[in-house]
Amino acid sequence: MARVLDPDLGMAGNGTDPLPFSAEERRERESLGATLAAHHSNRTLAARHLVIDRATIWRKLHRLRLIPEGSR
């Protein structure tokens, strides 16, 4: 199950924290989060709906911090 993290996570700016999301990334994050919710966090079904590979959705989820690092 995907867990949505705080969108402002890592904005402290101490040099090691991730940068804040751009407007485009925020839109993608919202869209991907909505698609996952519609498919009850089933990444395979969400990827099929978006017509992308499961590996692609996994990378997007991690890049957009929709699931914690180290999750599979």
N, CA, C, O and CB atoms as a CASP TS submission, in Angstrom:
PFRMAT TS
TARGET T0000
AUTHOR 0000-0000-0000
METHOD Language model
MODEL 1
PARENT N/A
ATOM      1  N   MET     1       0.842  -1.165   0.000  1.00  0.00           N
ATOM      2  CA  MET     1       0.000   0.000   0.000  1.00  0.00           C
ATOM      3  C   MET     1       0.894   1.238   0.000  1.00  0.00           C
ATOM      4  O   MET     1       1.851   1.306   0.771  1.00  0.00           O
ATOM      5  CB  MET     1      -0.961  -0.007   1.214  1.00  0.00           C
ATOM      6  N   ALA     2       0.599   2.197  -0.839  1.00  0.00           N
ATOM      7  CA  ALA     2       1.369   3.434  -0.906  1.00  0.00           C
ATOM      8  C   ALA     2       0.988   4.326   0.258  1.00  0.00           C
ATOM      9  O   ALA     2      -0.175   4.402   0.653  1.00  0.00           O
ATOM     10  CB  ALA     2       1.138   4.161  -2.247  1.00  0.00           C
ATOM     11  N   ARG     3       1.977   4.991   0.792  1.00  0.00           N
ATOM     12  CA  ARG     3       1.734   5.916   1.885  1.00  0.00           C
ATOM     13  C   ARG     3       2.151   7.293   1.407  1.00  0.00           C
ATOM     14  O   ARG     3       3.287   7.473   0.969  1.00  0.00           O
ATOM     15  CB  ARG     3       2.507   5.499   3.184  1.00  0.00           C
ATOM     16  N   VAL     4       1.272   8.254   1.480  1.00  0.00           N
ATOM     17  CA  VAL     4       1.569   9.606   1.020  1.00  0.00           C
ATOM     18  C   VAL     4       2.279  10.346   2.135  1.00  0.00           C
ATOM     19  O   VAL     4       1.800  10.401   3.267  1.00  0.00           O
ATOM     20  CB  VAL     4       0.277  10.356   0.589  1.00  0.00           C
ATOM     21  N   LEU     5       3.433  10.918   1.800  1.00  0.00           N
ATOM     22  CA  LEU     5       4.205  11.682   2.765  1.00  0.00           C
ATOM     23  C   LEU     5       3.865  13.158   2.652  1.00  0.00           C
ATOM     24  O   LEU     5       3.284  13.591   1.657  1.00  0.00           O
ATOM     25  CB  LEU     5       5.707  11.459   2.558  1.00  0.00           C
ATOM     26  N   ASP     6       4.222  13.922   3.660  1.00  0.00           N
ATOM     27  CA  ASP     6       3.987  15.361   3.677  1.00  0.00           C
ATOM     28  C   ASP     6       4.644  16.013   2.470  1.00  0.00           C
ATOM     29  O   ASP     6       5.838  15.810   2.250  1.00  0.00           O
ATOM     30  CB  ASP     6       4.518  15.985   4.979  1.00  0.00           C
ATOM     31  N   PRO     7       3.894  16.804   1.665  1.00  0.00           N
ATOM     32  CA  PRO     7       4.464  17.412   0.462  1.00  0.00           C
ATOM     33  C   PRO     7       5.556  18.421   0.763  1.00  0.00           C
ATOM     34  O   PRO     7       6.364  18.724  -0.115  1.00  0.00           O
ATOM     35  CB  PRO     7       3.384  18.078  -0.333  1.00  0.00           C
ATOM     36  N   ASP     8       5.604  18.955   1.988  1.00  0.00           N
ATOM     37  CA  ASP     8       6.627  19.936   2.336  1.00  0.00           C
ATOM     38  C   ASP     8       7.846  19.300   2.984  1.00  0.00           C
ATOM     39  O   ASP     8       8.747  20.000   3.445  1.00  0.00           O
ATOM     40  CB  ASP     8       6.049  20.975   3.260  1.00  0.00           C
ATOM     41  N   LEU     9       7.875  17.984   3.018  1.00  0.00           N
ATOM     42  CA  LEU     9       8.968  17.250   3.635  1.00  0.00           C
ATOM     43  C   LEU     9      10.300  17.648   3.020  1.00  0.00           C
ATOM     44  O   LEU     9      10.429  17.692   1.796  1.00  0.00           O
ATOM     45  CB  LEU     9       8.747  15.747   3.495  1.00  0.00           C
ATOM     46  N   GLY    10      11.276  17.932   3.841  1.00  0.00           N
ATOM     47  CA  GLY    10      12.616  18.192   3.338  1.00  0.00           C
ATOM     48  C   GLY    10      12.846  19.598   2.841  1.00  0.00           C
ATOM     49  O   GLY    10      13.715  19.804   1.994  1.00  0.00           O
ATOM     50  N   MET    11      12.109  20.569   3.326  1.00  0.00           N
ATOM     51  CA  MET    11      12.284  21.931   2.849  1.00  0.00           C
ATOM     52  C   MET    11      13.166  22.761   3.782  1.00  0.00           C
ATOM     53  O   MET    11      13.250  23.978   3.618  1.00  0.00           O
ATOM     54  CB  MET    11      10.936  22.597   2.690  1.00  0.00           C
ATOM     55  N   ALA    12      13.816  22.138   4.743  1.00  0.00           N
ATOM     56  CA  ALA    12      14.628  22.880   5.695  1.00  0.00           C
ATOM     57  C   ALA    12      15.831  23.533   5.040  1.00  0.00           C
ATOM     58  O   ALA    12      16.287  24.582   5.496  1.00  0.00           O
ATOM     59  CB  ALA    12      15.085  21.971   6.803  1.00  0.00           C
ATOM     60  N   GLY    13      16.350  22.937   3.985  1.00  0.00           N
ATOM     61  CA  GLY    13      17.444  23.546   3.239  1.00  0.00           C
ATOM     62  C   GLY    13      18.802  23.450   3.904  1.00  0.00           C
ATOM     63  O   GLY    13      19.611  24.367   3.764  1.00  0.00           O
ATOM     64  N   ASN    14      19.080  22.381   4.617  1.00  0.00           N
ATOM     65  CA  ASN    14      20.372  22.250   5.274  1.00  0.00           C
ATOM     66  C   ASN    14      21.432  21.641   4.363  1.00  0.00           C
ATOM     67  O   ASN    14      22.537  21.338   4.815  1.00  0.00           O
ATOM     68  CB  ASN    14      20.229  21.413   6.517  1.00  0.00           C
ATOM     69  N   GLY    15      21.109  21.460   3.094  1.00  0.00           N
ATOM     70  CA  GLY    15      22.074  20.926   2.143  1.00  0.00           C
ATOM     71  C   GLY    15      21.931  19.434   1.899  1.00  0.00           C
ATOM     72  O   GLY    15      22.358  18.941   0.855  1.00  0.00           O
ATOM     73  N   THR    16      21.346  18.712   2.828  1.00  0.00           N
ATOM     74  CA  THR    16      21.174  17.273   2.640  1.00  0.00           C
ATOM     75  C   THR    16      19.723  16.904   2.380  1.00  0.00           C
ATOM     76  O   THR    16      19.437  15.814   1.886  1.00  0.00           O
ATOM     77  CB  THR    16      21.684  16.523   3.852  1.00  0.00           C
ATOM     78  N   ASP    17      18.812  17.801   2.709  1.00  0.00           N
ATOM     79  CA  ASP    17      17.390  17.535   2.492  1.00  0.00           C
ATOM     80  C   ASP    17      17.044  17.701   1.019  1.00  0.00           C
ATOM     81  O   ASP    17      17.670  18.500   0.323  1.00  0.00           O
ATOM     82  CB  ASP    17      16.520  18.470   3.355  1.00  0.00           C
ATOM     83  N   PRO    18      16.052  16.953   0.539  1.00  0.00           N
ATOM     84  CA  PRO    18      15.611  17.115  -0.851  1.00  0.00           C
ATOM     85  C   PRO    18      15.045  18.510  -1.080  1.00  0.00           C
ATOM     86  O   PRO    18      14.553  19.152  -0.153  1.00  0.00           O
ATOM     87  CB  PRO    18      14.558  16.054  -1.211  1.00  0.00           C
ATOM     88  N   LEU    19      15.119  18.966  -2.312  1.00  0.00           N
ATOM     89  CA  LEU    19      14.567  20.267  -2.663  1.00  0.00           C
ATOM     90  C   LEU    19      13.051  20.194  -2.695  1.00  0.00           C
ATOM     91  O   LEU    19      12.488  19.116  -2.881  1.00  0.00           O
ATOM     92  CB  LEU    19      15.113  20.745  -4.017  1.00  0.00           C
ATOM     93  N   PRO    20      12.375  21.338  -2.514  1.00  0.00           N
ATOM     94  CA  PRO    20      10.914  21.339  -2.625  1.00  0.00           C
ATOM     95  C   PRO    20      10.477  20.984  -4.044  1.00  0.00           C
ATOM     96  O   PRO    20      11.256  21.093  -4.991  1.00  0.00           O
ATOM     97  CB  PRO    20      10.345  22.712  -2.224  1.00  0.00           C
ATOM     98  N   PHE    21       9.254  20.570  -4.174  1.00  0.00           N
ATOM     99  CA  PHE    21       8.734  20.184  -5.486  1.00  0.00           C
ATOM    100  C   PHE    21       8.444  21.408  -6.344  1.00  0.00           C
ATOM    101  O   PHE    21       8.033  22.453  -5.839  1.00  0.00           O
ATOM    102  CB  PHE    21       7.468  19.342  -5.331  1.00  0.00           C
ATOM    103  N   SER    22       8.664  21.263  -7.656  1.00  0.00           N
ATOM    104  CA  SER    22       8.275  22.304  -8.607  1.00  0.00           C
ATOM    105  C   SER    22       6.762  22.217  -8.803  1.00  0.00           C
ATOM    106  O   SER    22       6.130  21.258  -8.362  1.00  0.00           O
ATOM    107  CB  SER    22       9.040  22.149  -9.979  1.00  0.00           C
ATOM    108  N   ALA    23       6.187  23.216  -9.463  1.00  0.00           N
ATOM    109  CA  ALA    23       4.743  23.203  -9.731  1.00  0.00           C
ATOM    110  C   ALA    23       4.368  21.978 -10.559  1.00  0.00           C
ATOM    111  O   ALA    23       3.341  21.349 -10.303  1.00  0.00           O
ATOM    112  CB  ALA    23       4.312  24.495 -10.463  1.00  0.00           C
ATOM    113  N   GLU    24       5.186  21.637 -11.545  1.00  0.00           N
ATOM    114  CA  GLU    24       4.913  20.463 -12.384  1.00  0.00           C
ATOM    115  C   GLU    24       4.959  19.179 -11.557  1.00  0.00           C
ATOM    116  O   GLU    24       4.116  18.297 -11.719  1.00  0.00           O
ATOM    117  CB  GLU    24       5.927  20.381 -13.543  1.00  0.00           C
ATOM    118  N   GLU    25       5.951  19.082 -10.670  1.00  0.00           N
ATOM    119  CA  GLU    25       6.059  17.892  -9.821  1.00  0.00           C
ATOM    120  C   GLU    25       4.873  17.789  -8.865  1.00  0.00           C
ATOM    121  O   GLU    25       4.382  16.691  -8.601  1.00  0.00           O
ATOM    122  CB  GLU    25       7.374  17.918  -9.027  1.00  0.00           C
ATOM    123  N   ARG    26       4.411  18.930  -8.344  1.00  0.00           N
ATOM    124  CA  ARG    26       3.239  18.909  -7.460  1.00  0.00           C
ATOM    125  C   ARG    26       2.004  18.409  -8.202  1.00  0.00           C
ATOM    126  O   ARG    26       1.223  17.628  -7.659  1.00  0.00           O
ATOM    127  CB  ARG    26       2.976  20.310  -6.882  1.00  0.00           C
ATOM    128  N   ARG    27       1.825  18.866  -9.459  1.00  0.00           N
ATOM    129  CA  ARG    27       0.688  18.386 -10.260  1.00  0.00           C
ATOM    130  C   ARG    27       0.799  16.881 -10.513  1.00  0.00           C
ATOM    131  O   ARG    27      -0.181  16.146 -10.386  1.00  0.00           O
ATOM    132  CB  ARG    27       0.614  19.145 -11.607  1.00  0.00           C
ATOM    133  N   GLU    28       2.011  16.432 -10.873  1.00  0.00           N
ATOM    134  CA  GLU    28       2.214  15.001 -11.128  1.00  0.00           C
ATOM    135  C   GLU    28       1.971  14.193  -9.853  1.00  0.00           C
ATOM    136  O   GLU    28       1.374  13.117  -9.896  1.00  0.00           O
ATOM    137  CB  GLU    28       3.644  14.740 -11.663  1.00  0.00           C
ATOM    138  N   ARG    29       2.434  14.716  -8.728  1.00  0.00           N
ATOM    139  CA  ARG    29       2.269  14.054  -7.442  1.00  0.00           C
ATOM    140  C   ARG    29       0.787  13.915  -7.089  1.00  0.00           C
ATOM    141  O   ARG    29       0.341  12.856  -6.649  1.00  0.00           O
ATOM    142  CB  ARG    29       3.009  14.829  -6.344  1.00  0.00           C
ATOM    143  N   GLU    30       0.036  14.991  -7.285  1.00  0.00           N
ATOM    144  CA  GLU    30      -1.401  14.960  -7.002  1.00  0.00           C
ATOM    145  C   GLU    30      -2.118  13.971  -7.918  1.00  0.00           C
ATOM    146  O   GLU    30      -2.970  13.203  -7.472  1.00  0.00           O
ATOM    147  CB  GLU    30      -2.009  16.363  -7.161  1.00  0.00           C
ATOM    148  N   SER    31      -1.764  13.999  -9.198  1.00  0.00           N
ATOM    149  CA  SER    31      -2.392  13.110 -10.173  1.00  0.00           C
ATOM    150  C   SER    31      -2.085  11.645  -9.867  1.00  0.00           C
ATOM    151  O   SER    31      -2.975  10.795  -9.883  1.00  0.00           O
ATOM    152  CB  SER    31      -1.923  13.460 -11.589  1.00  0.00           C
ATOM    153  N   LEU    32      -0.825  11.368  -9.589  1.00  0.00           N
ATOM    154  CA  LEU    32      -0.426   9.994  -9.290  1.00  0.00           C
ATOM    155  C   LEU    32      -1.063   9.521  -7.984  1.00  0.00           C
ATOM    156  O   LEU    32      -1.506   8.377  -7.881  1.00  0.00           O
ATOM    157  CB  LEU    32       1.107   9.884  -9.206  1.00  0.00           C
ATOM    158  N   GLY    33      -1.107  10.403  -6.994  1.00  0.00           N
ATOM    159  CA  GLY    33      -1.750  10.056  -5.728  1.00  0.00           C
ATOM    160  C   GLY    33      -3.230   9.747  -5.903  1.00  0.00           C
ATOM    161  O   GLY    33      -3.749   8.808  -5.299  1.00  0.00           O
ATOM    162  N   ALA    34      -3.910  10.541  -6.735  1.00  0.00           N
ATOM    163  CA  ALA    34      -5.334  10.311  -6.999  1.00  0.00           C
ATOM    164  C   ALA    34      -5.547   8.992  -7.737  1.00  0.00           C
ATOM    165  O   ALA    34      -6.490   8.255  -7.450  1.00  0.00           O
ATOM    166  CB  ALA    34      -5.924  11.473  -7.818  1.00  0.00           C
ATOM    167  N   THR    35      -4.663   8.702  -8.687  1.00  0.00           N
ATOM    168  CA  THR    35      -4.774   7.443  -9.432  1.00  0.00           C
ATOM    169  C   THR    35      -4.562   6.257  -8.501  1.00  0.00           C
ATOM    170  O   THR    35      -5.290   5.267  -8.577  1.00  0.00           O
ATOM    171  CB  THR    35      -3.754   7.400 -10.592  1.00  0.00           C
ATOM    172  N   LEU    36      -3.574   6.354  -7.626  1.00  0.00           N
ATOM    173  CA  LEU    36      -3.341   5.274  -6.659  1.00  0.00           C
ATOM    174  C   LEU    36      -4.543   5.098  -5.738  1.00  0.00           C
ATOM    175  O   LEU    36      -4.950   3.972  -5.452  1.00  0.00           O
ATOM    176  CB  LEU    36      -2.078   5.558  -5.826  1.00  0.00           C
ATOM    177  N   ALA    37      -5.106   6.196  -5.279  1.00  0.00           N
ATOM    178  CA  ALA    37      -6.271   6.115  -4.395  1.00  0.00           C
ATOM    179  C   ALA    37      -7.442   5.447  -5.117  1.00  0.00           C
ATOM    180  O   ALA    37      -8.153   4.628  -4.535  1.00  0.00           O
ATOM    181  CB  ALA    37      -6.679   7.523  -3.902  1.00  0.00           C
ATOM    182  N   ALA    38      -7.634   5.799  -6.377  1.00  0.00           N
ATOM    183  CA  ALA    38      -8.734   5.218  -7.162  1.00  0.00           C
ATOM    184  C   ALA    38      -8.562   3.715  -7.353  1.00  0.00           C
ATOM    185  O   ALA    38      -9.539   2.989  -7.538  1.00  0.00           O
ATOM    186  CB  ALA    38      -8.828   5.902  -8.526  1.00  0.00           C
ATOM    187  N   HIS    39      -7.311   3.254  -7.307  1.00  0.00           N
ATOM    188  CA  HIS    39      -7.027   1.827  -7.493  1.00  0.00           C
ATOM    189  C   HIS    39      -6.611   1.166  -6.179  1.00  0.00           C
ATOM    190  O   HIS    39      -5.939   0.135  -6.171  1.00  0.00           O
ATOM    191  CB  HIS    39      -5.925   1.637  -8.546  1.00  0.00           C
ATOM    192  N   HIS    40      -7.028   1.787  -5.057  1.00  0.00           N
ATOM    193  CA  HIS    40      -6.801   1.220  -3.722  1.00  0.00           C
ATOM    194  C   HIS    40      -5.329   0.888  -3.482  1.00  0.00           C
ATOM    195  O   HIS    40      -5.000  -0.156  -2.919  1.00  0.00           O
ATOM    196  CB  HIS    40      -7.648  -0.037  -3.534  1.00  0.00           C
ATOM    197  N   SER    41      -4.446   1.793  -3.919  1.00  0.00           N
ATOM    198  CA  SER    41      -2.988   1.680  -3.749  1.00  0.00           C
ATOM    199  C   SER    41      -2.373   0.502  -4.494  1.00  0.00           C
ATOM    200  O   SER    41      -1.241   0.113  -4.205  1.00  0.00           O
ATOM    201  CB  SER    41      -2.659   1.559  -2.289  1.00  0.00           C
ATOM    202  N   ASN    42      -3.094  -0.064  -5.438  1.00  0.00           N
ATOM    203  CA  ASN    42      -2.555  -1.159  -6.244  1.00  0.00           C
ATOM    204  C   ASN    42      -1.721  -0.551  -7.375  1.00  0.00           C
ATOM    205  O   ASN    42      -2.260  -0.006  -8.338  1.00  0.00           O
ATOM    206  CB  ASN    42      -3.708  -2.073  -6.813  1.00  0.00           C
ATOM    207  N   ARG    43      -0.405  -0.655  -7.241  1.00  0.00           N
ATOM    208  CA  ARG    43       0.502  -0.031  -8.218  1.00  0.00           C
ATOM    209  C   ARG    43       0.381  -0.640  -9.602  1.00  0.00           C
ATOM    210  O   ARG    43       0.522   0.064 -10.602  1.00  0.00           O
ATOM    211  CB  ARG    43       1.933  -0.149  -7.746  1.00  0.00           C
ATOM    212  N   THR    44       0.124  -1.929  -9.674  1.00  0.00           N
ATOM    213  CA  THR    44      -0.019  -2.586 -10.975  1.00  0.00           C
ATOM    214  C   THR    44      -1.227  -2.033 -11.722  1.00  0.00           C
ATOM    215  O   THR    44      -1.130  -1.692 -12.901  1.00  0.00           O
ATOM    216  CB  THR    44      -0.152  -4.112 -10.801  1.00  0.00           C
ATOM    217  N   LEU    45      -2.366  -1.944 -11.034  1.00  0.00           N
ATOM    218  CA  LEU    45      -3.571  -1.405 -11.677  1.00  0.00           C
ATOM    219  C   LEU    45      -3.404   0.072 -12.027  1.00  0.00           C
ATOM    220  O   LEU    45      -3.854   0.514 -13.085  1.00  0.00           O
ATOM    221  CB  LEU    45      -4.787  -1.589 -10.763  1.00  0.00           C
ATOM    222  N   ALA    46      -2.758   0.837 -11.142  1.00  0.00           N
ATOM    223  CA  ALA    46      -2.532   2.261 -11.419  1.00  0.00           C
ATOM    224  C   ALA    46      -1.634   2.428 -12.639  1.00  0.00           C
ATOM    225  O   ALA    46      -1.883   3.298 -13.474  1.00  0.00           O
ATOM    226  CB  ALA    46      -1.904   2.964 -10.193  1.00  0.00           C
ATOM    227  N   ALA    47      -0.599   1.610 -12.752  1.00  0.00           N
ATOM    228  CA  ALA    47       0.301   1.678 -13.911  1.00  0.00           C
ATOM    229  C   ALA    47      -0.452   1.334 -15.189  1.00  0.00           C
ATOM    230  O   ALA    47      -0.274   1.994 -16.212  1.00  0.00           O
ATOM    231  CB  ALA    47       1.502   0.725 -13.727  1.00  0.00           C
ATOM    232  N   ARG    48      -1.285   0.310 -15.136  1.00  0.00           N
ATOM    233  CA  ARG    48      -2.094  -0.049 -16.313  1.00  0.00           C
ATOM    234  C   ARG    48      -3.006   1.100 -16.721  1.00  0.00           C
ATOM    235  O   ARG    48      -3.128   1.416 -17.905  1.00  0.00           O
ATOM    236  CB  ARG    48      -2.934  -1.307 -16.028  1.00  0.00           C
ATOM    237  N   HIS    49      -3.642   1.719 -15.739  1.00  0.00           N
ATOM    238  CA  HIS    49      -4.544   2.842 -16.005  1.00  0.00           C
ATOM    239  C   HIS    49      -3.792   3.999 -16.673  1.00  0.00           C
ATOM    240  O   HIS    49      -4.319   4.653 -17.573  1.00  0.00           O
ATOM    241  CB  HIS    49      -5.205   3.321 -14.695  1.00  0.00           C
ATOM    242  N   LEU    50      -2.561   4.242 -16.225  1.00  0.00           N
ATOM    243  CA  LEU    50      -1.749   5.333 -16.775  1.00  0.00           C
ATOM    244  C   LEU    50      -0.991   4.926 -18.037  1.00  0.00           C
ATOM    245  O   LEU    50      -0.328   5.751 -18.666  1.00  0.00           O
ATOM    246  CB  LEU    50      -0.765   5.817 -15.732  1.00  0.00           C
ATOM    247  N   VAL    51      -1.096   3.654 -18.397  1.00  0.00           N
ATOM    248  CA  VAL    51      -0.402   3.081 -19.564  1.00  0.00           C
ATOM    249  C   VAL    51       1.109   3.315 -19.445  1.00  0.00           C
ATOM    250  O   VAL    51       1.763   3.788 -20.373  1.00  0.00           O
ATOM    251  CB  VAL    51      -0.945   3.705 -20.891  1.00  0.00           C
ATOM    252  N   ILE    52       1.634   2.964 -18.266  1.00  0.00           N
ATOM    253  CA  ILE    52       3.077   3.009 -18.037  1.00  0.00           C
ATOM    254  C   ILE    52       3.487   1.692 -17.388  1.00  0.00           C
ATOM    255  O   ILE    52       2.655   0.960 -16.852  1.00  0.00           O
ATOM    256  CB  ILE    52       3.483   4.236 -17.140  1.00  0.00           C
ATOM    257  N   ASP    53       4.764   1.411 -17.445  1.00  0.00           N
ATOM    258  CA  ASP    53       5.310   0.188 -16.868  1.00  0.00           C
ATOM    259  C   ASP    53       5.280   0.264 -15.340  1.00  0.00           C
ATOM    260  O   ASP    53       5.358   1.351 -14.768  1.00  0.00           O
ATOM    261  CB  ASP    53       6.751  -0.052 -17.368  1.00  0.00           C
ATOM    262  N   ARG    54       5.169  -0.886 -14.687  1.00  0.00           N
ATOM    263  CA  ARG    54       5.192  -0.913 -13.217  1.00  0.00           C
ATOM    264  C   ARG    54       6.481  -0.329 -12.660  1.00  0.00           C
ATOM    265  O   ARG    54       6.463   0.342 -11.629  1.00  0.00           O
ATOM    266  CB  ARG    54       5.018  -2.340 -12.711  1.00  0.00           C
ATOM    267  N   ALA    55       7.599  -0.578 -13.332  1.00  0.00           N
ATOM    268  CA  ALA    55       8.873  -0.017 -12.867  1.00  0.00           C
ATOM    269  C   ALA    55       8.853   1.508 -12.942  1.00  0.00           C
ATOM    270  O   ALA    55       9.427   2.183 -12.087  1.00  0.00           O
ATOM    271  CB  ALA    55      10.045  -0.573 -13.702  1.00  0.00           C
ATOM    272  N   THR    56       8.197   2.045 -13.959  1.00  0.00           N
ATOM    273  CA  THR    56       8.102   3.499 -14.108  1.00  0.00           C
ATOM    274  C   THR    56       7.288   4.100 -12.973  1.00  0.00           C
ATOM    275  O   THR    56       7.667   5.127 -12.409  1.00  0.00           O
ATOM    276  CB  THR    56       7.474   3.867 -15.464  1.00  0.00           C
ATOM    277  N   ILE    57       6.173   3.465 -12.636  1.00  0.00           N
ATOM    278  CA  ILE    57       5.358   4.008 -11.542  1.00  0.00           C
ATOM    279  C   ILE    57       6.125   3.921 -10.224  1.00  0.00           C
ATOM    280  O   ILE    57       6.021   4.819  -9.389  1.00  0.00           O
ATOM    281  CB  ILE    57       4.008   3.249 -11.432  1.00  0.00           C
ATOM    282  N   TRP    58       6.885   2.858 -10.033  1.00  0.00           N
ATOM    283  CA  TRP    58       7.690   2.707  -8.819  1.00  0.00           C
ATOM    284  C   TRP    58       8.710   3.846  -8.709  1.00  0.00           C
ATOM    285  O   TRP    58       8.868   4.448  -7.647  1.00  0.00           O
ATOM    286  CB  TRP    58       8.413   1.335  -8.814  1.00  0.00           C
ATOM    287  N   ARG    59       9.406   4.136  -9.834  1.00  0.00           N
ATOM    288  CA  ARG    59      10.389   5.230  -9.835  1.00  0.00           C
ATOM    289  C   ARG    59       9.715   6.573  -9.548  1.00  0.00           C
ATOM    290  O   ARG    59      10.237   7.384  -8.783  1.00  0.00           O
ATOM    291  CB  ARG    59      11.128   5.290 -11.190  1.00  0.00           C
ATOM    292  N   LYS    60       8.557   6.802 -10.164  1.00  0.00           N
ATOM    293  CA  LYS    60       7.833   8.057  -9.939  1.00  0.00           C
ATOM    294  C   LYS    60       7.411   8.184  -8.474  1.00  0.00           C
ATOM    295  O   LYS    60       7.537   9.257  -7.884  1.00  0.00           O
ATOM    296  CB  LYS    60       6.595   8.139 -10.859  1.00  0.00           C
ATOM    297  N   LEU    61       6.918   7.111  -7.895  1.00  0.00           N
ATOM    298  CA  LEU    61       6.502   7.139  -6.496  1.00  0.00           C
ATOM    299  C   LEU    61       7.659   7.524  -5.582  1.00  0.00           C
ATOM    300  O   LEU    61       7.486   8.312  -4.652  1.00  0.00           O
ATOM    301  CB  LEU    61       5.939   5.780  -6.084  1.00  0.00           C
ATOM    302  N   HIS    62       8.823   6.975  -5.845  1.00  0.00           N
ATOM    303  CA  HIS    62       9.984   7.305  -5.024  1.00  0.00           C
ATOM    304  C   HIS    62      10.481   8.716  -5.300  1.00  0.00           C
ATOM    305  O   HIS    62      10.802   9.455  -4.369  1.00  0.00           O
ATOM    306  CB  HIS    62      11.103   6.304  -5.267  1.00  0.00           C
ATOM    307  N   ARG    63      10.547   9.094  -6.562  1.00  0.00           N
ATOM    308  CA  ARG    63      11.026  10.440  -6.919  1.00  0.00           C
ATOM    309  C   ARG    63      10.128  11.514  -6.321  1.00  0.00           C
ATOM    310  O   ARG    63      10.609  12.551  -5.865  1.00  0.00           O
ATOM    311  CB  ARG    63      11.092  10.604  -8.450  1.00  0.00           C
ATOM    312  N   LEU    64       8.828  11.262  -6.323  1.00  0.00           N
ATOM    313  CA  LEU    64       7.864  12.237  -5.824  1.00  0.00           C
ATOM    314  C   LEU    64       7.568  12.047  -4.335  1.00  0.00           C
ATOM    315  O   LEU    64       6.684  12.698  -3.778  1.00  0.00           O
ATOM    316  CB  LEU    64       6.575  12.144  -6.620  1.00  0.00           C
ATOM    317  N   ARG    65       8.325  11.140  -3.699  1.00  0.00           N
ATOM    318  CA  ARG    65       8.216  10.863  -2.268  1.00  0.00           C
ATOM    319  C   ARG    65       6.798  10.504  -1.840  1.00  0.00           C
ATOM    320  O   ARG    65       6.316  10.956  -0.802  1.00  0.00           O
ATOM    321  CB  ARG    65       8.690  12.055  -1.481  1.00  0.00           C
ATOM    322  N   LEU    66       6.141   9.689  -2.650  1.00  0.00           N
ATOM    323  CA  LEU    66       4.815   9.193  -2.289  1.00  0.00           C
ATOM    324  C   LEU    66       4.900   7.922  -1.454  1.00  0.00           C
ATOM    325  O   LEU    66       3.912   7.516  -0.843  1.00  0.00           O
ATOM    326  CB  LEU    66       3.990   8.936  -3.542  1.00  0.00           C
ATOM    327  N   ILE    67       6.063   7.294  -1.422  1.00  0.00           N
ATOM    328  CA  ILE    67       6.316   6.173  -0.526  1.00  0.00           C
ATOM    329  C   ILE    67       7.706   6.370   0.056  1.00  0.00           C
ATOM    330  O   ILE    67       8.568   6.948  -0.606  1.00  0.00           O
ATOM    331  CB  ILE    67       6.191   4.789  -1.269  1.00  0.00           C
ATOM    332  N   PRO    68       7.942   5.910   1.266  1.00  0.00           N
ATOM    333  CA  PRO    68       9.228   6.141   1.920  1.00  0.00           C
ATOM    334  C   PRO    68      10.383   5.428   1.230  1.00  0.00           C
ATOM    335  O   PRO    68      10.196   4.389   0.596  1.00  0.00           O
ATOM    336  CB  PRO    68       9.155   5.701   3.354  1.00  0.00           C
ATOM    337  N   GLU    69      11.573   5.995   1.360  1.00  0.00           N
ATOM    338  CA  GLU    69      12.784   5.361   0.848  1.00  0.00           C
ATOM    339  C   GLU    69      12.927   3.987   1.485  1.00  0.00           C
ATOM    340  O   GLU    69      12.590   3.796   2.654  1.00  0.00           O
ATOM    341  CB  GLU    69      14.041   6.236   1.128  1.00  0.00           C
ATOM    342  N   GLY    70      13.422   3.042   0.718  1.00  0.00           N
ATOM    343  CA  GLY    70      13.626   1.696   1.220  1.00  0.00           C
ATOM    344  C   GLY    70      12.414   0.789   1.067  1.00  0.00           C
ATOM    345  O   GLY    70      12.513  -0.418   1.287  1.00  0.00           O
ATOM    346  N   SER    71      11.268   1.358   0.692  1.00  0.00           N
ATOM    347  CA  SER    71      10.069   0.537   0.472  1.00  0.00           C
ATOM    348  C   SER    71      10.175  -0.179  -0.846  1.00  0.00           C
ATOM    349  O   SER    71      10.848   0.282  -1.769  1.00  0.00           O
ATOM    350  CB  SER    71       8.793   1.392   0.508  1.00  0.00           C
ATOM    351  N   ARG    72       9.506  -1.310  -0.930  1.00  0.00           N
ATOM    352  CA  ARG    72       9.513  -2.071  -2.179  1.00  0.00           C
ATOM    353  C   ARG    72       8.181  -2.061  -2.793  1.00  0.00           C
ATOM    354  O   ARG    72       7.987  -2.651  -3.856  1.00  0.00           O
ATOM    355  CB  ARG    72       9.958  -3.480  -1.965  1.00  0.00           C
TER
END
